[in-house]
Structure formats: structure tokens, C-alpha cells
């Protein structure tokens, strides 16, 4: 998935400002699809079977199933596994499964906030499945697990009347702003050699690059 604002079920991506400029935006590439210069072959985008097989299937389920498949098929003797799972949840458009809506606590009555919460329920369940997959392969205790986001919650959409269900209280600001609410995100790391603690130090996304090799030895 390369663009934003993709439909969770049809996987059609369209920017709110230009809804007519839309396209199917779900891709599955193998090594043979990558050209020497790192770009993807044009023919790799023309996968009609992928469209047929994934149409109306919820994106969180698709991403989780693929990640579990990768964990299941990983050759532990052949080397380490680096796996990035970038879920859509809870990015707009806010689209949740009925069963996840029913799991939201009853004290959340605002419909937009309730849908946002259902997206987080789905995300939690996906992470649980990844954790169980790692444990079933005997990989969990030797895995550095990083959970983080890319920006603060989207309180309002591009237009002021478009609420997106997020809240960054007590921080000021939203996604699209440089206030703390727009640039600070919660995160956690667990793995071998990492002791339980809470850090309030400044940490920027560029710090991940030197941190991963250092953690992995």
C-alpha cells in the first residue's frame, strides 16, 4: 500500500481533495519484481488475481495473515528476521468491522470516537496474533518488539468540520501540526536485555536506524 486514505475493504486509495484520482492500492511484491535500481517492475502492479482475492477483505486481517505467514515460513537457521508491519488502523477513513464495534466499552458513546476505538481493538488483536505466531515458532523471547506510530492523533481532518476521532489531550495540537500533540507518539520496546522502565527522553524517528543494529548486536 503506497498511498493514504485507502478503503479498508476495497483497498481503493483516493485523496479527499481529489476523489476522482483513485486506484487499487494493495500490492504484493517478491524479489523477482525488484529491478537492479531498486524500483518495482511495471508488470508487478498489474495483478488482477490480488484484486480478486482481497476485494472486500478487511485490511488489518490481510496484513496480519501475511505477517503470520512470513513468521511461520521463516528459516530460523538461515538468519534473523526483520519484519515491519504498518497497519492502517486507525488512519482515515474510519471503517471498522461490526464485531469490533461490539467490543468497544459501552461508556464510549460518541459514534466517531467509538469507530476509532473499534479500529484500535482490531489493531490490538492483530498484534496479539503476531505475538502468538512468534511464540509458536519459539522466536518470541529472542525478538525485539517495537510498537510505535508515525504522528500524533488526527483530531480534525483537512477541513475543520471533519472530525477523525483522535485525541492528544493533554497535549496541544493534532496531526498536520508541529505542536507536541502532532509530533509526539507513545511507543514501547520489549525484548532480551531490555529492562522494564519508562523513558521521557527526547527520541526522534532517525534514532531508530543506529538503535536497531546496536540492540541486535
TIDO-486118 format. One record per residue (C-alpha): residue in three letters; x, y, z. Coordinates in steps of 0.1 Angstrom, whole numbers, padded with zeros to 4 digits, always signed. Example, Ala and Ser with C-alpha at 12.3 -4.5 7.8 and 13.67 -1.06 7.14 Angstrom:
Ala+0123-0045+0078;Ser+0137-0011+0071;
//
This chain:
Unk+0000+0000+0000;Unk+0017+0032-0012;Unk-0009+0060-0007;Unk-0030+0073+0021;Unk-0068+0073+0026;Unk-0072+0037+0013;Unk-0105+0020+0018;Unk-0102-0008+0044;Unk-0123-0032+0024;Unk-0119-0023-0013;Unk-0083-0011-0010;Unk-0091+0018-0033;Unk-0070+0048-0024;Unk-0082+0084-0031;Unk-0071+0117-0016;Unk-0101+0137-0001;Unk-0091+0167-0022;Unk-0092+0147-0054;Unk-0116+0117-0051;Unk-0117+0111-0089;Unk-0080+0103-0088;Unk-0083+0069-0073;Unk-0067+0034-0078;Unk-0064+0000-0063;Unk-0036+0003-0038;Unk-0027-0030-0024;Unk+0005-0047-0036;Unk+0024-0079-0030;Unk+0059-0080-0045;Unk+0085-0107-0045;Unk+0123-0104-0050;Unk+0118-0111-0088;Unk+0097-0079-0090;Unk+0125-0057-0079;Unk+0148-0042-0106;Unk+0185-0036-0101;Unk+0179+0001-0094;Unk+0155-0008-0066;Unk+0123+0001-0084;Unk+0094-0022-0089;Unk+0087-0036-0124;Unk+0057-0021-0140;Unk+0041-0056-0146;Unk+0041-0062-0108;Unk+0013-0037-0104;Unk-0010-0055-0129;Unk-0021-0083-0105;Unk-0057-0089-0112;Unk-0057-0120-0090;Unk-0047-0099-0060;Unk-0076-0076-0066;Unk-0100-0106-0068;Unk-0085-0124-0038;Unk-0085-0094-0015;Unk-0117-0075-0025;Unk-0139-0068+0005;Unk-0114-0084+0029;Unk-0105-0062+0059;Unk-0070-0048+0056;Unk-0059-0055+0092;Unk-0068-0092+0086;Unk-0048-0092+0053;Unk-0018-0076+0069;Unk-0019-0099+0099;Unk-0023-0131+0079;Unk+0006-0121+0057;Unk+0029-0113+0086;Unk+0020-0146+0104;Unk+0027-0164+0072;Unk+0062-0148+0070;Unk+0069-0157+0106;Unk+0057-0193+0101;Unk+0079-0198+0070;Unk+0110-0181+0083;Unk+0141-0203+0083;Unk+0155-0197+0118;Unk+0187-0214+0109;Unk+0192-0192+0079;Unk+0195-0159+0097;Unk+0175-0133+0116;Unk+0141-0119+0105;Unk+0134-0082+0101;Unk+0096-0076+0098;Unk+0078-0043+0096;Unk+0040-0044+0098;Unk+0025-0010+0091;Unk-0012-0013+0099;Unk-0037+0013+0085;Unk-0055+0014+0118;Unk-0067+0039+0129;Unk-0060+0061+0098;Unk-0089+0076+0080;Unk-0113+0067+0065;Unk-0127+0053+0098;Unk-0140+0019+0088;Unk-0145-0008+0115;Unk-0158-0043+0115;Unk-0192-0048+0132;Unk-0177-0074+0156;Unk-0150-0049+0167;Unk-0177-0022+0172;Unk-0194-0046+0196;Unk-0162-0050+0216;Unk-0159-0012+0224;Unk-0168-0004+0260;Unk-0204+0010+0264;Unk-0192+0042+0281;Unk-0178+0054+0247;Unk-0210+0068+0232;Unk-0197+0093+0205;Unk-0201+0074+0172;Unk-0168+0087+0157;Unk-0149+0080+0188;Unk-0165+0046+0191;Unk-0154+0037+0155;Unk-0119+0050+0162;Unk-0118+0028+0193;Unk-0130-0002+0173;Unk-0101+0003+0149;Unk-0078+0001+0179;Unk-0095-0031+0191;Unk-0087-0046+0157;Unk-0051-0034+0159;Unk-0047-0049+0193;Unk-0060-0083+0181;Unk-0036-0082+0151;Unk-0006-0076+0174;Unk-0018-0104+0196;Unk-0018-0128+0167;Unk+0017-0117+0157;Unk+0028-0123+0193;Unk+0013-0158+0193;Unk+0029-0166+0160;Unk+0063-0157+0173;Unk+0057-0178+0205;Unk+0046-0208+0184;Unk+0079-0207+0165;Unk+0100-0203+0197;Unk+0111-0169+0184;Unk+0093-0145+0209;Unk+0119-0145+0237;Unk+0146-0136+0212;Unk+0126-0109+0194;Unk+0129-0072+0198;Unk+0094-0060+0195;Unk+0089-0023+0187;Unk+0054-0007+0187;Unk+0052+0029+0176;Unk+0033+0054+0155;Unk+0043+0080+0129;Unk+0025+0111+0142;Unk+0000+0123+0168;Unk-0036+0115+0165;Unk-0057+0132+0138;Unk-0082+0153+0158;Unk-0095+0171+0127;Unk-0093+0163+0090;Unk-0081+0187+0063;Unk-0114+0206+0069;Unk-0123+0218+0104;Unk-0157+0201+0102;Unk-0142+0167+0096;Unk-0136+0150+0129;Unk-0113+0120+0128;Unk-0118+0107+0163;Unk-0083+0112+0176;Unk-0073+0130+0209;Unk-0039+0140+0221;Unk-0050+0155+0254;Unk-0034+0170+0275;Unk-0010+0178+0246;Unk-0019+0207+0222;Unk-0022+0201+0185;Unk-0031+0173+0161;Unk-0016+0156+0131;Unk-0006+0182+0105;Unk+0007+0205+0133;Unk+0041+0209+0149;Unk+0026+0211+0184;Unk+0035+0183+0207;Unk+0002+0166+0201;Unk+0011+0164+0164;Unk+0046+0150+0167;Unk+0048+0130+0199;Unk+0036+0094+0200;Unk+0036+0066+0226;Unk+0058+0037+0220;Unk+0072+0006+0237;Unk+0100-0018+0232;Unk+0104-0053+0246;Unk+0130-0079+0241;Unk+0160-0097+0255;Unk+0182-0074+0277;Unk+0156-0047+0278;Unk+0146-0039+0314;Unk+0111-0026+0323;Unk+0113+0012+0326;Unk+0096+0044+0314;Unk+0116+0070+0295;Unk+0106+0106+0289;Unk+0137+0115+0270;Unk+0135+0131+0235;Unk+0136+0104+0208;Unk+0134+0111+0171;Unk+0125+0087+0144;Unk+0160+0090+0129;Unk+0173+0074+0162;Unk+0159+0041+0152;Unk+0185+0035+0125;Unk+0215+0033+0148;Unk+0195+0018+0176;Unk+0184-0014+0158;Unk+0219-0026+0149;Unk+0230-0017+0185;Unk+0202-0037+0200;Unk+0207-0067+0177;Unk+0244-0069+0183;
//
